[in-house]
Structure formats: C-alpha cells, structure tokens
C-alpha cells in the first residue's frame, strides 16, 4: 500500500496498549469507507496490535518508524467483517 495523504491524525503518543488501537477503532467507525487515518504511537506493542486489528477488520495499513515514533496509515475497508 502506498501512503496516501491522511485525512485524520490520531495522536496516541504516550498511551499504552490497548488505547492506541481503541482510539483508532473509534475513529474508523466515524469515517467513510476508503478514507484514511494516520495513527502516531510510541508504545512498541502497537507494531503488533495495529496491523493485527487492521487485518481482522479488512483495513489496509502501512507502518513507518521514525525517531521512536510509530506511524500507521490506515485506509478504512469498503466493508468490514
């Protein structure tokens, strides 16, 4: 997945698991299919948790790591399981 321009940014820096995923889930519920969200997190567990959540829901995700911050660009699935 190429990284599209994110329409919404969720700042979850300093939050521990499961809060980054819960904030992502809540925001994804309020946007249209095909829109993107950028999640910024510092909890290393997000490297496992965010992709696993996205895979279970059918969302596309790209992961970037930059200076201790993790960035996830998530495109909401057209339909979710």
C-alpha positions as MATLAB code, in Angstrom:
seq = 'XXXXXXXXXXXXXXXXXXXXXXXXXXXXXXXXXXXXXXXXXXXXXXXXXXXXXXXXXXXXXXXXXXXXXXXXXXXXXXXXX';
ca = [
       0.000    0.000    0.000;
       1.410    3.381   -0.906;
       0.967    6.021    1.743;
      -1.909    8.341    0.803;
      -2.484   11.704    2.447;
      -4.123   11.027    5.799;
      -7.338   12.930    6.406;
      -7.370   12.449   10.174;
      -4.436   12.247   12.596;
      -4.733   10.439   15.930;
      -2.002   11.343   18.404;
      -1.615    8.340   20.710;
       1.936    9.151   21.827;
       2.492    8.166   25.434;
      -0.551    5.878   25.527;
      -0.048    2.199   26.265;
      -1.799   -0.814   24.813;
      -4.713   -1.116   24.123;
      -5.503    2.625   23.972;
      -3.928    3.367   20.546;
      -5.977    0.576   18.920;
      -9.147    1.610   20.748;
      -8.773    5.223   19.573;
      -8.142    4.019   16.034;
     -11.186    1.744   16.135;
     -13.439    4.534   17.418;
     -12.258    6.972   14.750;
     -12.634    4.421   11.953;
     -16.259    3.890   12.968;
     -16.988    7.568   12.322;
     -15.488    7.916    8.823;
     -16.483    6.741    5.371;
     -15.061    3.655    3.705;
     -11.912    4.436    1.732;
     -10.867    7.366    3.937;
      -7.515    7.279    5.702;
      -6.364    7.841    9.255;
      -2.814    8.370   10.476;
      -2.116    6.988   13.945;
       1.015    8.166   15.770;
       2.063    5.980   18.712;
       5.097    5.375   20.904;
       4.072    2.063   22.501;
       6.090   -0.677   20.765;
       3.174   -3.106   21.238;
       1.371   -1.092   18.554;
       3.739   -2.657   15.989;
       1.903   -5.931   16.581;
      -1.524   -4.723   17.690;
      -2.415   -2.185   14.978;
      -1.628   -4.450   11.974;
      -3.441   -7.355   13.678;
      -6.523   -5.208   14.279;
      -6.478   -3.889   10.714;
      -6.108   -7.382    9.260;
      -9.049   -8.653   11.320;
     -11.244   -5.824   10.034;
     -10.016   -5.741    6.425;
      -8.391   -2.300    6.643;
      -5.192   -1.605    4.688;
      -2.245   -0.416    6.789;
       1.245    0.945    6.120;
       3.705    1.207    9.017;
       6.575    3.679    9.355;
       9.020    4.072   12.238;
      10.657    7.448   12.785;
      12.804    8.548   15.747;
      10.983    6.445   18.332;
       7.547    7.203   16.930;
       5.439    4.710   15.061;
       3.177    5.948   12.301;
       0.380    3.880   10.848;
      -1.519    4.989    7.781;
      -4.820    3.102    7.764;
      -7.335    3.085    4.910;
     -10.802    2.059    6.052;
     -12.129   -1.044    4.335;
     -15.098   -0.833    1.978;
     -16.846   -3.484    4.059;
     -15.826   -4.861    7.442;
     -16.308   -8.434    8.647;
];
